[in-house]
Amino acid sequence: MSIAMHLTMDALEAGLPAIDRSPKDEGVVRLIVRRPAVNEREVLDEGHLDVAVGLVGDNWKTRGSSITDDGTAHPDMQLNVMNSRVIELLAGARDRWPLAGDQLFIDLDLSAGNLPPGTRLALGSAIIEVTPQPHTGCQKFVQRFGVDAMKFVNSPIGRRLRLRGLNARVVHRGVVRVGDAVRRVVIE
């Protein structure tokens, strides 16, 4: 793992033009990460997405959630998806990307204006749906990427662009691979 370097707010804001150039309609899967246990990461070439468990082998279901009444996994937080241009800016070296804790890193405009809740995306043979549940950073995110990174992703523009990423759920099981296209699914 490469050495951590926390960027200043000026350096982070200087990266916004590259993030703004993210594809709007068709992107690509850049990294798949499974979290088998707390603070553990497995980088995958191929992941199996399942309606009941999300990314097969990930701990989403068993980890639970602090925002549900009974502590069970939140159905609208099954998958965490982050823009690959954002994590590249925050983390630098690709071996640090998994530290963000997201399962899917894609090169696609994740902004609320481009992908409102209910938008469906095809990745490989799977289909996921963007949920309304916001995706925000945590204390681990601050430790790994810095206070300015947290302020950057949670700023008004950061929230609008969903720089911290978005939450999604699997609506059609399937296999996704690094390099697969990511396309909107038109619901008829």
C-alpha positions, 0 to 999 in steps of 0.5 A, a space after each residue: 500500500 502506498 503512503 497516504 497523502 492528504 490534499 489541501 482544499 485548493 488541490 482538491 478544488 483544482 481537480 473539479 474540472 476533471 471530475 466534471 468531464 466524467 461521462 454522462 451516459 455511458 461509463 466504465 467499471 474501474 474497480 470492484 472491492 469486496 469487504 469480507 469483514 470490517 477493515 478488510 478489502 478484496 480487490 476483484 476482477 469480477 463480482 457477483 451482484 445479488 438482490 438479497 446480499 448485494 455484492 456476494 461475499 461482502 459484509 453489507 448484510 451482516 454488518 448492519 446499519 446504525 440508521 435502521 431501527 433494529 440495526 439490520 442492513 439498510 436496503 437502500 445502502 446495499 452498494 456504495 458506488 464512487 466516481 473513479 475520478 474522485 477517488 483517484 484525486 483523493 487517494 492518488 495511487 490505485 492501491 489506496 482506492 479500496 480504503 474508501 470502503 465503496 464496492 464499485 468505482 465507476 467512471 460516470 457522472 454520479 451527480 443527482 442531476 444526472 442519476 436521480 434516485 430510481 435511475 437504473 444502471 446496467 453493469 455487466 449482466 447485473 442491474 442496480 438502482 440508485 437509492 435516495 439514501 445519501 452517502 456521506 463520509 465517516 471518521 475512517 474516511 477522514 483518517 484515510 483521506 484528510 479533513 479537507 477531503 471530507 469537507 470537499 465531498 460534503 460541501 454544497 457542490 460536493 453533495 450536488 455532484 455526489 463526490 462521496 458517491 451514491 447508494 444503490 441496490 441490486 434489482 437484477 442479479 448478475 456478474 460485473 467485471 472491471 472494464 464493463 460498460 455502465 449504461 442507463 436502463 430505460 424503464 418502459 
